[in-house]
Amino acid sequence: MTTSGLLIMIVSVTTVASLWSWCLYKVLTQPNESENLQPVELHTPDMDQPE
């Protein structure tokens, strides 16, 4: 492998690994927001009316 190919590979792998690490950090350090979720309506009002 040439020196330029090795350099491009190292830069590419480092960039992808850094992005993956940053995303993982952001996901794992988010506060627990499940208390703020509202219940989802499972039906629409139109379903309750007879046809």
N, C-alpha and C positions, 0 to 999 in steps of 0.2 A: 504494500500500500504506500502511496506517495505521502509526502509530508503534508501537502495541502488537503488530500483526502482525509487523513487522520485528524487534521485540525477542524475540518468541516464536521466530521463525525463527532468529535468531542464537544464542539459548540452546540450541535443539534441535540445530543443526548443531555447535555447540561441544561439547555433551555427547556426541554420537555420535562425533565426531572424537577426543575425549579417550579415550573407552572403547576405540575401535579402536586408538589409539596405545598405550595401556596393555597391551592384549592382545597386540599385536605385540611389544612390549618383553619381556613375560613369556615368550613363546614363544622369542624369539631369544636370551635370556640364560640359558635353562635349561642345566645341564651335560649333556654327552653321556651319556645313560644306556643307550646301546645295549650297552655292555659287561656290564650287569647283567641282560640279558634271557636267559631260559632257552629252550631249544629247545621247540617245540610238538610234541606227539605228533600224528601225522597219522592214526593209526588207534586204535581202541579194542581192548582185549584180546578182546572178543567177536567181532571180525572174523577173528581168527586161527583160531578153532575151526570145524571142519567142521559143516555142518548135518545 
